[in-house]
Amino acid sequence: MPYLEVLWFPGRSDDQKKQLVKEITNSFVKITGCKPSAVQIVFKEITEENSAASGSLLK
């Protein structure tokens, strides 16, 4: 059973999440051949205070 985590900053709408879930699920099913019912996705919102890029903290 595939379990996928999406880590991102807060601010996405429910509509954006719904669209992304469909796209991720469809792509995963197409590439791996698993059933759509097996794909599980969880969104985790992270903070800029706990993130870094290019060797520097974001905030």
C-alpha atoms as an extended CHARMM CRD file, in Angstrom:
* protein
*
        59  EXT
         1         1  MET       CA              0.0000000000        0.0000000000        0.0000000000  PROA      1               0.0000000000
         2         2  PRO       CA              1.6840000000        3.2440000000       -1.1140000000  PROA      2               0.0000000000
         3         3  TYR       CA              1.7390000000        5.9610000000        1.5550000000  PROA      3               0.0000000000
         4         4  LEU       CA              2.8150000000        9.3630000000        0.2490000000  PROA      4               0.0000000000
         5         5  GLU       CA              3.6240000000       12.4940000000        2.2430000000  PROA      5               0.0000000000
         6         6  VAL       CA              3.4550000000       15.9840000000        0.8240000000  PROA      6               0.0000000000
         7         7  LEU       CA              5.4220000000       18.4800000000        2.9040000000  PROA      7               0.0000000000
         8         8  TRP       CA              4.6390000000       22.1130000000        2.2030000000  PROA      8               0.0000000000
         9         9  PHE       CA              4.0540000000       25.5240000000        3.6810000000  PROA      9               0.0000000000
        10        10  PRO       CA              0.5290000000       26.4820000000        4.8240000000  PROA      10              0.0000000000
        11        11  GLY       CA             -1.8150000000       28.3510000000        2.5180000000  PROA      11              0.0000000000
        12        12  ARG       CA             -3.1850000000       25.8640000000       -0.0100000000  PROA      12              0.0000000000
        13        13  SER       CA             -6.9320000000       25.7460000000       -0.5410000000  PROA      13              0.0000000000
        14        14  ASP       CA             -9.0800000000       22.6290000000       -0.2690000000  PROA      14              0.0000000000
        15        15  ASP       CA             -9.6130000000       22.8270000000       -4.0320000000  PROA      15              0.0000000000
        16        16  GLN       CA             -5.8580000000       22.7740000000       -4.6400000000  PROA      16              0.0000000000
        17        17  LYS       CA             -5.4720000000       19.7820000000       -2.3210000000  PROA      17              0.0000000000
        18        18  LYS       CA             -8.2900000000       17.9200000000       -4.0960000000  PROA      18              0.0000000000
        19        19  GLN       CA             -6.7240000000       18.5520000000       -7.5030000000  PROA      19              0.0000000000
        20        20  LEU       CA             -3.3060000000       17.4590000000       -6.3170000000  PROA      20              0.0000000000
        21        21  VAL       CA             -4.6750000000       14.2690000000       -4.7390000000  PROA      21              0.0000000000
        22        22  LYS       CA             -6.3080000000       13.3220000000       -8.0540000000  PROA      22              0.0000000000
        23        23  GLU       CA             -3.1530000000       14.0290000000      -10.0590000000  PROA      23              0.0000000000
        24        24  ILE       CA             -0.8120000000       12.2190000000       -7.6660000000  PROA      24              0.0000000000
        25        25  THR       CA             -3.1210000000        9.2090000000       -7.4410000000  PROA      25              0.0000000000
        26        26  ASN       CA             -3.6200000000        9.0090000000      -11.2130000000  PROA      26              0.0000000000
        27        27  SER       CA              0.1170000000        9.2490000000      -11.8970000000  PROA      27              0.0000000000
        28        28  PHE       CA              1.0130000000        6.7110000000       -9.2220000000  PROA      28              0.0000000000
        29        29  VAL       CA             -1.5720000000        4.2340000000      -10.5540000000  PROA      29              0.0000000000
        30        30  LYS       CA             -0.4330000000        4.7560000000      -14.1650000000  PROA      30              0.0000000000
        31        31  ILE       CA              3.2470000000        4.2350000000      -13.3530000000  PROA      31              0.0000000000
        32        32  THR       CA              3.0640000000        1.4950000000      -10.7050000000  PROA      32              0.0000000000
        33        33  GLY       CA             -0.1050000000       -0.3580000000      -11.7080000000  PROA      33              0.0000000000
        34        34  CYS       CA             -1.5220000000       -0.3380000000       -8.1910000000  PROA      34              0.0000000000
        35        35  LYS       CA             -5.1980000000        0.2480000000       -7.4790000000  PROA      35              0.0000000000
        36        36  PRO       CA             -6.3500000000        3.8050000000       -6.7280000000  PROA      36              0.0000000000
        37        37  SER       CA             -7.8630000000        2.5770000000       -3.4710000000  PROA      37              0.0000000000
        38        38  ALA       CA             -4.3880000000        1.5640000000       -2.2850000000  PROA      38              0.0000000000
        39        39  VAL       CA             -2.8860000000        5.0540000000       -2.6040000000  PROA      39              0.0000000000
        40        40  GLN       CA             -2.8200000000        7.0300000000        0.6270000000  PROA      40              0.0000000000
        41        41  ILE       CA             -1.6960000000       10.6610000000        0.7390000000  PROA      41              0.0000000000
        42        42  VAL       CA             -1.1180000000       12.8750000000        3.7590000000  PROA      42              0.0000000000
        43        43  PHE       CA             -0.4090000000       16.6000000000        3.6950000000  PROA      43              0.0000000000
        44        44  LYS       CA              1.9130000000       17.9720000000        6.3550000000  PROA      44              0.0000000000
        45        45  GLU       CA              2.2940000000       21.6950000000        6.7640000000  PROA      45              0.0000000000
        46        46  ILE       CA              5.7540000000       22.8030000000        7.7800000000  PROA      46              0.0000000000
        47        47  THR       CA              6.9600000000       26.1830000000        8.9980000000  PROA      47              0.0000000000
        48        48  GLU       CA              9.5600000000       28.4660000000        7.5040000000  PROA      48              0.0000000000
        49        49  GLU       CA             11.2040000000       28.6030000000       10.9300000000  PROA      49              0.0000000000
        50        50  ASN       CA             12.0150000000       24.9080000000       10.6230000000  PROA      50              0.0000000000
        51        51  SER       CA             13.1280000000       24.9860000000        6.9800000000  PROA      51              0.0000000000
        52        52  ALA       CA             16.2730000000       25.8920000000        5.0670000000  PROA      52              0.0000000000
        53        53  ALA       CA             17.3700000000       26.1700000000        1.4620000000  PROA      53              0.0000000000
        54        54  SER       CA             20.7290000000       26.8190000000       -0.1870000000  PROA      54              0.0000000000
        55        55  GLY       CA             22.5240000000       26.6090000000        3.1570000000  PROA      55              0.0000000000
        56        56  SER       CA             20.4110000000       29.2210000000        4.9600000000  PROA      56              0.0000000000
        57        57  LEU       CA             17.3660000000       29.1940000000        7.1970000000  PROA      57              0.0000000000
        58        58  LEU       CA             14.2830000000       30.5190000000        5.4430000000  PROA      58              0.0000000000
        59        59  LYS       CA             13.2620000000       32.6720000000        8.3890000000  PROA      59              0.0000000000
